[in-house]
Amino acid sequence: MVCDPFMGSGTTGVACVQLGRAFIGIELEPKYFDLACRRIEQAYAQPDLFIPMPRRAEQMSLFVDCEKSVSSDHAYWVVDAVIV
């Protein structure tokens, strides 16, 4: 938890958003408070450039090539699996 009693334009709040920390900002001047709120909202809307976006799930078959083999005692499957 980060508390900034003199928030100003909200630079500390923006840094907290980027680092994933909780933030409380206090500002007496309404124009600076509004500016800080806009900047912090924009920081929440901005994607993180250093953390890759999750890949979309893709339907894949586990078994690419399989064939059934039979021995004298039991039947079994020979499977080639693809691991991505």
CORRACOR-V286702 format. One record per backbone hydrogen bond with DSSP energy under -0.5 kcal/mol. CO is the residue of the C=O (numbers start at 1). NH is the residue of the N-H. E is the energy in kcal/mol with one decimal. If there is no record, write none. Layout:
co/nh/e
CO/NH/E
CO/NH/E
This chain:
co/nh/e
2/24/-2.6
3/5/-0.6
4/26/-2.6
7/10/-2.2
10/14/-2.4
11/15/-2.2
12/16/-2.2
13/17/-2.1
14/18/-2.3
15/19/-1.7
16/20/-0.8
16/21/-2.7
17/20/-0.8
22/2/-1.9
24/4/-2.9
26/7/-2.5
28/30/-0.6
29/33/-2.3
30/34/-2.6
31/35/-1.8
32/36/-2.7
33/37/-2.4
34/38/-2.2
35/39/-2.4
36/40/-2.6
37/41/-2.3
38/42/-2.4
39/43/-1.9
40/44/-1.9
41/45/-1.7
42/46/-1.5
50/52/-0.6
62/64/-0.7
62/82/-0.8
65/80/-2.2
67/78/-2.8
69/76/-2.6
74/71/-2.5
76/69/-3.0
77/79/-0.6
78/67/-1.8
79/81/-0.6
80/64/-1.6
80/65/-1.1
81/83/-0.5
82/84/-0.5
